[in-house]
Amino acid sequence: MKKILLLTGSLALLLMSCGEKETENTKVNMHMWGGSQEINKFMDEIIAPELKKQNNIDLNRIPVTDIKDTVNKLIVEKKAGKKNGTADILWVNGENFKQLKEAQVLSENITENLSNIGMVNKSTLVKDFGEPINGMEVPWGEAQFNFIYNTKNGEIPFDDYQSLFIYIKNNPEKFTYPAVTNFTGSAFVRNIAVDIIGSENIENMTNHQLKDELKIVWSYLNEIEPFLWRKGETYPESEGKLDTLYSNGEIDVTMGYTINKVTSKIEAGQYPSTSKSFLLKNGTLFNNHYLAIPNNSQNKTKALEVINYLISPEAQLAKQEPKNWGDLTILDIDKLSFEMQQKFRTLVESDKIPTMVELKESRVRELSPDKLTIINEGWIENVGKK
């Protein structure tokens, strides 16, 4: 009788084990900006299949127009006491991270559970747009604002706000930038503000002082407005629209945060082969973008596995491939094998982009979320509404 009971108990345990496997949650909902066909394709056709193969994870990419919508939704869910949220991973940085952090809706100390975190550049784990990270985010990529032009039209068209002013007036309707409601447009306006006023000067100002000092920036942008594409009566709604205008030859210059973007677009046949990336002589904005896990994620365990894979050398290398995304890695290259180091370095050896030395020498620290908000709101009030 004891043997039968023992067998029955073992069978029960076996059945329980099988049941657990059958009900295991393999889906991870990743909320991320969906405005790039290249990035979407990379996630769906390269990352997702590998996660399924290696970790039995079904990555569900949820495209959003503005991550702020997800941020607001998480805050509402917390207030409502919703335990099973709709997001497992968020692609965020800067002002959105600060808002999430202040609302206390993010999981803490997630870096402690990632085996690949030791290969990540330590400087990326400290602050995001000046905001202390405190283990609530994991860096995913490195970005630096850059401009792209067609070398068939001659030399670099401008290298600071003064030469840009001259270029725009001498080439009416051949330059424009997105409105600040788009992150690329916001970055352009911030970079112009930094070029005119100075990054350290801005950060050392009180909010009141900054609002007053920005008057010279609004004056500058209003003065060039009549010479912009469509005489400045409208601004492109996105970086994608700006790229299309450039590809069609309607404007001479486009822009963005991805350094290898120019190579990627050329390979995809979307840019003229004579396109090239360039920086401003006083530098361009540099930042990292991050991944976070909401407190009410339904699948934190698998979400951590996804993030751990996304910061692995293999995934980071694939991400830096221009044909996939072209985003620079957040890994400390010196901590990788010699073979892997060579592969990463080969990807940034191109006459289409600035050298790594030039990029590092031209890095301008991102402004704090508070200062960013002041600049965005100031543009809308003083430039956009006009």
Buried (B, 14 or more C-beta within 10 A) or exposed (E): EEEEEEEEEEEEEEEEEEEEEEEEEEEBBBBBBBBBEBBBEBBEEBBBEBBEEEBEBBBEBBBBEBBEEBBBBBBEBBEEEEEEBBBBBBBBBBBBBBBBBEBEBBBEEBBEBBEBBEBBBEEBBEBBBBBEBBBBBBBBBBBBBBBBBBBEBEEBBBBEBEBBBEBBEEBEBBBBBBBBBBBBBBBBBBBBBBBBBBBEEBBEBEEEEBBEBBEEBBEBBEEBBEBBBEEBEEBBEBBBBBBBBBBEEBBBBBBBBBBBBBBBBBBEEBBBEEBBBBBBEBBBBBBBBBBBBBBBBBBBEBBBBBBBBBBBBEBBBBBBBBBBBBBBBBBBBEEBEEEBBEBBEEBBEBEBBBEBEEBEEBBBBBBBBBBBBBBBEBBEEBBBEE
